[in-house]
Amino acid sequence: MRVLGIDPGLRTTGWGVIEATGSRLTHVANGLCPSGEGALAARLLSLHDQLTDIVLRFAPDTAAVEQTFVNRDAAGTLKLGQARGIALLVPARAGLEVGEYAPNAVKKTVVGVGHADKRQIDHMVRLQFPGVAIAGADAADALAVALCHAHHMQTGGRLAAALARAGA
């Protein structure tokens, strides 16, 4: 199963692709999608085009997007929500099932603590994928989202298989 993780942001959206084969997880690619400067519509279009290219290039089987939390001001929250909408739209438009995870759920899955900071996430992602060049903090966060989704998909698959065996 190939998983695309997305950490949405209006200035920079992080992305990461991993491969899950049983309990083995391998890094495929990661990077950043900068939206540039200028009008909001043009920046959102740029994010859309970049994420579309990533989906076409890496052909994920499923995707996951980090949920957003409220920023300092309403205008910033609204703009971030629009970038998150693009992050949800692109994989959905490609026919992928899209999981959504709260930041604390991602942190708990990857670090073991729901209130880990960015350095701890980056460290744990680097431990999971030794020797991999990570494009930046947003890409590390996106890989963490992908790891979280892979973990939950594997757990859900085991539960479904157990229920099927039990005849439930």
C-alpha positions as CSV (number, residue, x, y, z in Angstrom):
1,M,0.0,0.0,0.0
2,R,1.4,3.4,-1.0
3,V,0.4,6.2,1.3
4,L,0.5,9.9,0.6
5,G,0.7,12.1,3.7
6,I,-0.1,15.8,3.4
7,D,0.6,18.6,5.9
8,P,-1.4,21.5,4.6
9,G,-0.2,25.1,4.8
10,L,-0.9,28.1,2.7
11,R,2.7,29.2,2.4
12,T,4.2,25.7,2.3
13,T,2.4,22.4,2.1
14,G,4.5,19.4,3.0
15,W,4.1,16.0,1.4
16,G,5.5,12.5,1.9
17,V,5.0,9.2,0.3
18,I,5.7,5.9,2.0
19,E,5.2,2.2,1.1
20,A,3.6,-0.2,3.6
21,T,4.2,-3.9,3.0
22,G,2.9,-5.7,6.1
23,S,4.6,-4.1,9.0
24,R,7.5,-2.9,6.9
25,L,7.5,0.8,6.0
26,T,9.8,2.3,3.4
27,H,10.3,5.9,2.3
28,V,9.4,6.7,-1.3
29,A,9.6,10.5,-1.6
30,N,9.0,13.7,0.3
31,G,9.0,17.4,-0.5
32,L,7.5,20.8,-0.1
33,C,4.9,22.7,-2.2
34,P,5.5,26.4,-1.8
35,S,2.5,28.5,-2.9
36,G,4.5,31.6,-3.9
37,E,3.4,35.2,-3.5
38,G,0.4,37.1,-4.8
39,A,-3.4,36.6,-4.9
40,L,-4.9,33.9,-2.8
41,A,-6.6,32.2,-5.8
42,A,-3.2,32.0,-7.7
43,R,-1.6,30.5,-4.6
44,L,-4.3,27.9,-4.1
45,L,-4.1,27.0,-7.8
46,S,-0.3,26.5,-7.4
47,L,-0.9,24.1,-4.5
48,H,-3.5,22.3,-6.5
49,D,-1.2,21.9,-9.5
50,Q,1.8,20.7,-7.4
51,L,-0.3,18.2,-5.4
52,T,-1.9,16.9,-8.6
53,D,1.6,16.3,-10.1
54,I,2.7,14.4,-7.0
55,V,-0.4,12.2,-7.1
56,L,0.2,11.4,-10.8
57,R,4.0,10.9,-10.3
58,F,3.8,8.6,-7.2
59,A,0.4,6.9,-7.7
60,P,-0.6,6.5,-4.1
61,D,-3.2,4.0,-3.1
62,T,-4.5,6.1,-0.2
63,A,-3.9,9.5,1.3
64,A,-4.1,11.3,4.6
65,V,-4.3,15.0,5.5
66,E,-3.6,16.5,8.9
67,Q,-6.5,18.4,10.4
68,T,-6.0,22.0,11.2
69,F,-6.3,23.8,14.5
70,V,-7.4,27.4,15.0
71,N,-4.7,30.0,14.3
72,R,-4.2,33.2,16.1
73,D,-6.7,35.1,14.0
74,A,-9.9,34.1,12.0
75,A,-8.5,35.3,8.7
76,G,-5.4,33.1,9.0
77,T,-7.6,30.1,10.0
78,L,-9.8,30.6,7.0
79,K,-6.9,30.8,4.6
80,L,-5.3,27.7,6.1
81,G,-8.7,26.0,5.8
82,Q,-8.8,26.8,2.1
83,A,-5.3,25.3,1.6
84,R,-6.5,22.2,3.5
85,G,-9.5,22.0,1.1
86,I,-7.1,21.7,-1.8
87,A,-5.1,19.0,0.1
88,L,-8.4,17.1,0.5
89,L,-9.7,17.7,-3.0
90,V,-6.7,16.6,-5.0
91,P,-6.5,13.0,-3.7
92,A,-10.2,12.7,-3.6
93,R,-10.5,13.8,-7.2
94,A,-7.9,11.1,-8.1
95,G,-10.3,8.5,-6.5
96,L,-8.3,8.0,-3.4
97,E,-9.8,7.4,0.1
98,V,-8.6,10.2,2.3
99,G,-8.0,9.9,6.0
100,E,-7.9,12.8,8.3
101,Y,-6.0,13.0,11.6
102,A,-5.8,15.5,14.4
103,P,-2.2,16.7,15.0
104,N,-2.3,15.1,18.5
105,A,-3.2,11.7,17.0
106,V,-0.3,11.9,14.5
107,K,2.1,12.9,17.3
108,K,0.9,10.1,19.6
109,T,1.3,7.5,16.8
110,V,4.8,8.6,15.7
111,V,6.3,9.9,18.9
112,G,4.2,8.3,21.6
113,V,3.1,11.6,23.1
114,G,0.2,13.7,21.9
115,H,1.9,17.0,22.6
116,A,5.3,16.4,20.9
117,D,7.0,19.4,19.3
118,K,8.3,19.6,15.7
119,R,11.8,18.6,16.6
120,Q,10.6,15.3,18.2
121,I,8.5,14.5,15.1
122,D,11.4,15.2,12.8
123,H,13.7,13.0,15.0
124,M,11.3,10.1,15.0
125,V,10.6,10.3,11.3
126,R,14.4,10.2,10.7
127,L,14.7,7.2,13.0
128,Q,12.0,5.4,11.0
129,F,13.7,6.3,7.7
130,P,17.5,6.4,8.4
131,G,19.6,8.1,5.8
132,V,16.6,9.7,4.0
133,A,17.0,13.4,3.1
134,I,13.9,15.2,4.4
135,A,13.0,18.4,2.6
136,G,12.1,20.3,5.8
137,A,9.8,20.4,8.9
138,D,6.6,20.4,6.8
139,A,7.8,17.3,4.8
140,A,8.7,15.5,8.1
141,D,5.2,16.3,9.4
142,A,3.7,15.0,6.2
143,L,5.7,11.8,6.5
144,A,4.4,11.5,10.1
145,V,0.8,11.8,8.7
146,A,1.5,9.1,6.2
147,L,3.0,6.9,9.0
148,C,-0.1,7.5,11.2
149,H,-2.4,6.6,8.3
150,A,-0.5,3.4,7.5
151,H,-0.6,2.4,11.1
152,H,-4.4,3.0,11.3
153,M,-5.0,1.2,8.0
154,Q,-3.0,-1.8,9.2
155,T,-4.8,-1.9,12.5
156,G,-8.2,-1.5,10.7
157,G,-7.3,-4.3,8.3
158,R,-6.3,-6.7,11.1
159,L,-9.6,-5.9,12.9
160,A,-11.6,-6.5,9.7
161,A,-9.8,-9.8,9.1
162,A,-10.4,-10.9,12.7
163,L,-14.1,-10.0,12.4
164,A,-14.4,-11.9,9.1
165,R,-12.8,-15.0,10.7
166,A,-15.2,-14.8,13.6
167,G,-18.2,-14.6,11.3
168,A,-19.2,-11.2,12.6
